[in-house]
Amino acid sequence: MRGIIRQQVQAGKSNQEIIQYFANRYGEGNIVWVPQWQGFTLLAWIVPIVLMLAGFLFLFLVVRDWRKGAEPALAGHPASGPPSQDQKPLELQNETDAELERYRAQLEQELAADDPLFRRSTTEAN
């Protein structure tokens, strides 16, 4: 096609005459730079636009929900729903910490009884 265009430009034909030559030879639908707004080519125009708008809407909704979840934490207000580990009363946290410490000590004792290497590393750490 480039060769034919070059020949026709050298022959002094206008852009419109060159386009008309290719439209006559290969068909109007195959040559036109911009697809027409009818039939199947209408989908070529509408589908990408609809998909892009749907993507922007999805992105907007995700960002909005993301910000809603972050606002209470940023403002210092407790989030709705069940209390998290940070929101439990101090006494309950101390009880949980004490229970975890008892389990850790028990685990270290059992490991030290079974493994001489662990016994050495715990005595060095203390």
PENORHU-V296446 format. One record per pair of residues at least 6 apart in sequence whose ideal C-beta (glycine too) atoms are under 7 Angstrom apart, sorted by the first residue. I is the first residue (numbers start at 1). J is the second residue. Records with the same first field share a line. If there is no record, write none. Layout:
# PENORHU-V296446
I = J ; J
This chain:
# PENORHU-V296446
5 = 18
8 = 18 ; 21
19 = 31
22 = 31
23 = 31
35 = 41 ; 44 ; 45
37 = 45
72 = 78 ; 79
73 = 79
78 = 87
108 = 122
111 = 118
112 = 118 ; 119 ; 122
